[in-house]
Structure formats: C-alpha cells, structure tokens
Amino acid sequence: MKCSDIMNRNLEWLAQTDSVLKAATVMAEAGVGFLPICDAHQRVIGVVTDRDLATRALAKKVAPETTSAALVMSSPAITCLETTDVRDAEQLMVEERKARLVVTDADGKLAGTLSLADLVEKAPGRRSAETLRAILWREAIGPRGGAAKGDPLLKDDPIARNQPIPPDDAKVRPTVFAGGHRNTETKEFPG
C-alpha cells in the first residue's frame, strides 16, 4: 500500500508570503493545527504548527499582520513521496516522532498529508498501536519529561534518547515526512 492510497488530499496550505495572522485564521476556520508552506511553484518549504505560532510568534510578540508565517515555520518539512510504501512512512513517523507527514510528488510539490489517524483508519493490519506508542511517548510526558526549569530537557535524557523503536523490517529511505488533517469540530472558548 502506498501513501497515495490513504493520504488526505483535502488540503489547507499557505504561500510563503502569507502572514502569521492568515496562518492562525486558516487553522481556526479549518480546525487544523498544522499547515504546509509552499513556494510559488507549490513545492513544500516547511510547515507551521499551532505550537510554532504560540512559541515563535505569540511568545516573541511579532506583528501577526505583517510577519510572514515562513519566519516562524519549522523547516525543512518532514516529507515523503506519494509513492512511498505506508510501512516506510510509519517507520519514518516513529523515528522522527512525528504524527503528521507532508506527502509530495516527484517534483517536491504538495500532494497530500498523512496522519496517524489516516494510518489507524485506512491501513488495516498495520502496527498502528506500536506506531502510536512510539510517536506519542514524548507527548505523553511533555518535552521536559517532568524536569524543572533549568534541568535537562527530555531530548537530552539518555533514557528518552534510547527508547526502542518497535521492531519492523522497514528501513528509512532518504525521504522526509510531515502533514495531517483534522476533520473534527473545534471548540470555541469561552463558551
């Protein structure tokens, strides 16, 4: 099974000149927390997440109307080709600890996104539970892993760094992944 068989093609994305405000607006309207950012030829140059907006824009007090989302994006994007086998995509998600991957065509143009939800819903017989556990382990305890401010971060912890990857015969190819979709309702606060 290839990524193109199960990826989401109903995409929201931004141009590299779009503002932080537009990123936040699109995320709010679409109910997503992740947007690929593309150049003028629709080649993926990075991704912006709700976390990027909070930690790199809001916390730094940038002007959301005039600051390009590309200045706060995560780059390079973790992507894979639409012809990539789903097993390889799962393995890449595990190794990169990413819940979403951007799927591109052979020219690097945005073709779709692949999320953990896509794997669980559309890839029967996969090792979804192991993939979920490996990717979400870091999220479950947070980036500080319970450490106090000033203590080493989770990424620096030798135990966290050496978490076993679920056994699999897939090998990571020199490709990269990131992307996802959310077809869920959003909740407005207060309310």
Buried (B, 14 or more C-beta within 10 A) or exposed (E): BBBBEBBBEEBBBBBBEBBBBBBBEBBEEBBBBBBBBBBEEBBBBBBBBBEBBEEBBBEEEBEBEEBBBBBBBBEEBBBBBBEBBBBBBBBBBBBBBBBBBBBBBEEBBBBBBBBBBBBBEBBEEBBBEBBBBBBEEBEEEEEBBEBEEEEEEBEEBEEBEEEEBEEBEBEBBEBBBBBBBBEEEEEEEEE
